[in-house]
Amino acid sequence: MKKITLSILLLMTICFAGQAQDYSKRILTDMVRISNNKMMADDYNLIKKTDGTTMQVKCYGEAPAAGVISRDNFVALFTELTVSMIEEMTKADEGATSQDLESIIGNPDIEINVFVAKAGIQVEVKGANGTTRNTVKWEDLFK
């Protein structure tokens, strides 16, 4: 039994060794950049549906660098909003998968933009069917 367990652990170590370098690069890369007194973040995803079609999703977030939201909360808010929206896009297709991209290949099929301001948040989604925007004031968000 002990040999089987050790064999499985060794096999898992070998299989995941190559992937560890990919995650290491992603973990060491700062998600937020600061320019012109704004925090900005980008994320790119490729959704593969079971029928073979793909969709590229470009996510962008922006917030003032000071006085509105902390860097940690900006990352948490941006990540939570974009991940939940991508999950919603794949919900109808149980076999659909999503994977990270380093950058968009050509043009994105969908753009998700998250704008954080002193008064609240606006989430903008651009796609083939046009653009939709939802704006929420902070006071309404925390009711």
C-alpha positions in Angstrom: 0.0 0.0 0.0 2.8 2.3 0.9 4.5 1.7 -2.5 1.3 2.4 -4.4 0.8 5.7 -2.5 4.5 6.8 -3.2 4.1 5.8 -6.8 1.0 7.9 -7.2 2.7 10.9 -5.5 5.7 10.5 -7.7 3.5 10.4 -10.9 1.6 13.5 -9.8 4.8 15.4 -9.1 6.1 14.5 -12.6 2.8 15.4 -14.3 2.4 18.7 -12.5 6.1 19.8 -12.7 5.6 21.5 -16.1 2.4 23.2 -15.0 4.0 24.6 -11.9 6.2 26.8 -14.0 3.2 28.2 -15.8 1.5 29.1 -12.5 4.7 30.4 -11.0 4.9 33.0 -13.8 1.3 34.0 -13.3 1.6 34.3 -9.6 4.7 36.4 -9.8 3.2 38.8 -12.3 1.5 41.9 -10.7 -2.1 41.9 -11.8 -2.5 45.7 -11.3 -0.5 48.4 -13.0 -0.7 52.1 -12.1 -0.6 54.8 -14.6 -2.0 58.4 -14.7 -3.3 58.0 -11.1 -5.4 54.9 -12.0 -5.1 51.3 -11.1 -5.7 49.1 -14.1 -6.1 45.3 -14.6 -6.5 43.1 -17.6 -7.5 39.5 -17.9 -8.0 37.4 -21.1 -10.0 34.1 -21.4 -10.8 31.6 -24.1 -14.1 29.8 -23.7 -14.4 26.5 -25.6 -18.0 25.2 -26.1 -18.9 21.6 -26.6 -20.0 22.3 -30.2 -16.4 23.3 -31.0 -16.9 27.1 -31.1 -14.7 29.4 -29.1 -15.1 32.9 -27.7 -12.4 35.2 -26.5 -13.2 37.4 -23.5 -11.2 40.5 -22.7 -11.7 41.8 -19.2 -10.5 45.3 -18.1 -10.8 47.0 -14.8 -10.0 50.6 -13.8 -10.1 52.5 -10.5 -8.6 55.7 -9.0 -5.2 54.8 -7.5 -6.0 56.6 -4.2 -9.0 57.5 -2.1 -11.7 55.2 -3.4 -10.8 51.5 -3.1 -7.7 49.7 -1.9 -5.5 47.7 -4.3 -6.5 44.4 -2.6 -10.3 45.2 -2.8 -9.9 46.4 -6.4 -8.3 43.0 -7.3 -11.0 41.1 -5.4 -13.9 43.1 -6.9 -12.5 42.9 -10.5 -11.8 39.1 -10.2 -15.1 38.3 -8.6 -17.1 40.2 -11.2 -15.3 38.9 -14.2 -15.0 35.3 -13.0 -18.7 35.1 -12.2 -19.6 36.6 -15.6 -17.5 34.1 -17.5 -19.0 31.3 -15.4 -22.5 32.6 -16.4 -21.5 32.5 -20.1 -20.5 28.8 -19.8 -23.4 27.8 -17.6 -25.8 26.7 -20.4 -23.2 24.4 -21.9 -22.2 21.9 -19.2 -19.1 20.8 -21.2 -17.8 24.2 -21.9 -14.4 25.1 -20.5 -12.5 28.4 -19.9 -8.8 28.9 -19.9 -6.6 31.9 -19.4 -4.8 33.6 -22.3 -1.7 35.7 -22.1 -3.3 38.1 -24.6 -6.1 38.3 -27.0 -5.6 36.6 -30.4 -7.0 39.0 -33.0 -10.2 40.6 -31.7 -12.2 39.7 -28.6 -15.7 38.4 -29.0 -16.8 39.9 -25.7 -15.3 42.7 -23.6 -16.1 43.1 -19.9 -15.1 46.5 -18.5 -15.3 47.3 -14.8 -15.0 51.0 -13.8 -14.7 51.8 -10.1 -15.3 55.5 -9.1 -15.9 57.5 -6.0 -19.7 57.2 -6.4 -19.9 53.5 -7.4 -19.2 50.9 -10.0 -20.1 50.5 -13.7 -19.9 47.2 -15.5 -20.0 47.4 -19.2 -20.3 44.4 -21.5 -19.6 44.7 -25.3 -20.5 41.9 -27.6 -22.1 41.1 -31.0 -25.5 42.2 -29.7 -24.2 45.7 -28.7 -23.2 47.2 -25.4 -24.9 47.1 -22.0 -24.0 49.0 -19.0 -25.1 48.6 -15.4 -24.2 51.2 -12.8 -24.5 50.8 -9.0 -23.9 53.5 -6.4 -21.9 52.3 -3.4 -24.8 53.2 -1.0 -27.1 50.9 -3.0 -24.6 48.1 -3.1 -24.2 48.0 0.7 -27.9 48.3 1.6 
